[in-house]
Amino acid sequence: MGNSKTLQKEAMAILKETSRTFYIPITFLDSTLKNAVASAYLCMRAIDEIEDHETLDAKVKQHILLETSKMLLKDFDKIAFAQLIAKYEDQLPEVSIRLGDWLDFCPVGSLEKIKASTSEMAIGMAKWVEKDWQVKTKEDLDEYTYYVAGLVGIMLSDLWEENADIVTDRDLAISYGRGLQAVNILRNKDEDSERGVQFFPDGWTREDMFTYAEENLAKADEYIKSIHHRRIVLFCKVPLVLAQKTIKALKSGKVKITRDEVETAVKEVQKEV
């Protein structure tokens, strides 16, 4: 697998551009794990940008996601992928167009797991594009948050086991992802409503979603307590602390926490761990 210094630099630069929140904790990991998790995040972000695209037609999104899912279960063909998205390339961000590069950047030992997880996520996303992101029940919410975030928790648990012999509870890993996603849902509620997307089950208030988020984040805390590896704990703890602080901010009427608050929280976690 190509893992050149240039590709590594480009991958980390795109990662920083697309999400500082995850870029920071990823930099705490050991080299091989850092590359594996960065590759996974970029692959999943690549398909997420397709699912969330503001102007692409729903049928086009479904087609790209389902075909990409199939490609990920075989030796990934960069030329075939380029042909799949050719008509829409000018509308897609770099992180999506370069999906094949993020796979090239992945350490060999983690590649098949990351491809399989991204493939499953793409299927789930296609399903929710078809449903027009209309969550009706708590079961719907659990399913949606599993596909877009719980799956990430399982994949990370597999990477910890493979690279550091750390065995974690997969159900707690799913809850960790769910908790983070629920915070995003709370943060983006008005924006989602404007575009006709409904992630709150019928009859749910903000308080209900706060409860859902907090219950899952409590399980995330349990998940982290089972890990005895400083760099991995740092990686896991930062997003959890930021999510907890975001909940407090939202409850007090703020839209989000500031960049200074993020930096302070990261420093606090580094001192504690």
SULMO-V66577 format. One record per residue. N is the residue number from 1. SS is DSSP state (H for helix, E for strand, - for the rest). PSI is psi in whole degrees, -180 to 180 (999 if undefined). Layout:
N:SS:PSI  N:SS:PSI
This chain:
1:-:137  2:-:129  3:-:48  4:-:158  5:H:-37  6:H:-48  7:H:-40  8:H:-46  9:H:-44  10:H:-43  11:H:-46  12:H:-34  13:H:-43  14:H:-39  15:H:-46  16:H:-39  17:H:-42  18:H:-29  19:-:102  20:H:-34  21:H:-40  22:H:-25  23:H:-46  24:H:-56  25:H:-32  26:H:-35  27:-:-16  28:-:-17  29:-:157  30:-:157  31:H:-55  32:H:-45  33:H:-38  34:H:-46  35:H:-39  36:H:-47  37:H:-38  38:H:-44  39:H:-47  40:H:-47  41:H:-44  42:H:-40  43:H:-45  44:H:-35  45:H:-35  46:H:-45  47:H:-30  48:H:-40  49:H:-29  50:H:-47  51:H:-43  52:-:-1  53:-:134  54:-:-29  55:-:-18  56:-:140  57:-:145  58:H:-42  59:H:-37  60:H:-45  61:H:-49  62:H:-46  63:H:-49  64:H:-45  65:H:-45  66:H:-39  67:H:-39  68:H:-40  69:H:-44  70:H:-43  71:H:-34  72:H:-18  73:-:-1  74:-:-173  75:-:118  76:-:126  77:-:105  78:H:-35  79:H:-44  80:H:-38  81:H:-43  82:H:-39  83:H:-38  84:H:-41  85:H:2  86:H:-45  87:H:-23  88:H:5  89:H:-38  90:H:-14  91:H:-14  92:-:147  93:-:163  94:H:-38  95:H:-32  96:H:-44  97:H:-33  98:-:25  99:H:-45  100:H:-35  101:H:-37  102:H:-30  103:H:-38  104:H:-33  105:H:-18  106:-:135  107:-:139  108:H:-44  109:H:-24  110:H:-8  111:H:-50  112:H:-38  113:H:-44  114:H:-40  115:H:-44  116:H:-42  117:H:-42  118:H:-37  119:H:-47  120:H:-40  121:H:-41  122:H:-40  123:H:-46  124:H:-42  125:H:-42  126:H:-40  127:H:-41  128:H:-23  129:H:-44  130:H:-36  131:-:-1  132:-:30  133:-:44  134:E:97  135:-:126  136:-:-35  137:-:169  138:H:-34  139:H:-41  140:H:-47  141:H:-43  142:H:-40  143:H:-46  144:H:-49  145:H:-25  146:H:-51  147:H:-42  148:H:-12  149:H:-41  150:H:-38  151:H:-36  152:H:-42  153:H:-44  154:H:-45  155:H:-43  156:H:-42  157:H:-41  158:H:-39  159:H:-38  160:H:-43  161:H:-44  162:H:-39  163:H:-21  164:H:10  165:-:36  166:-:119  167:-:126  168:-:164  169:-:118  170:H:-34  171:H:-40  172:H:-35  173:H:-41  174:H:-43  175:H:-38  176:H:-50  177:H:-43  178:H:-44  179:H:-46  180:H:-41  181:H:-37  182:H:-36  183:H:-41  184:H:-42  185:H:-42  186:H:-42  187:H:-35  188:-:14  189:H:-48  190:H:-44  191:H:-44  192:H:-42  193:H:-39  194:H:-34  195:-:14  196:-:19  197:-:138  198:E:105  199:-:-6  200:-:123  201:-:154  202:-:130  203:-:-8  204:-:139  205:-:175  206:H:-37  207:H:-40  208:H:-42  209:H:-35  210:H:-43  211:H:-46  212:H:-46  213:H:-47  214:H:-37  215:H:-42  216:H:-38  217:H:-29  218:H:-38  219:H:-32  220:H:-38  221:H:-43  222:H:-44  223:H:-47  224:H:-35  225:H:-22  226:-:-3  227:-:127  228:-:73  229:-:109  230:H:-48  231:H:-39  232:H:-38  233:H:-44  234:H:-47  235:H:-46  236:H:-35  237:H:-37  238:H:-54  239:H:-34  240:H:-49  241:H:-42  242:H:-38  243:H:-43  244:H:-41  245:H:-35  246:H:-40  247:H:-46  248:H:-44  249:H:-45  250:H:-40  251:H:-28  252:-:6  253:-:0  254:-:161  255:-:-38  256:-:176  257:-:154  258:-:166  259:H:-39  260:H:-41  261:H:-37  262:H:-49  263:H:-41  264:H:-44  265:H:-42  266:H:-44  267:H:-40  268:H:-44  269:H:-43  270:H:-35  271:H:-39  272:H:-40  273:-:999
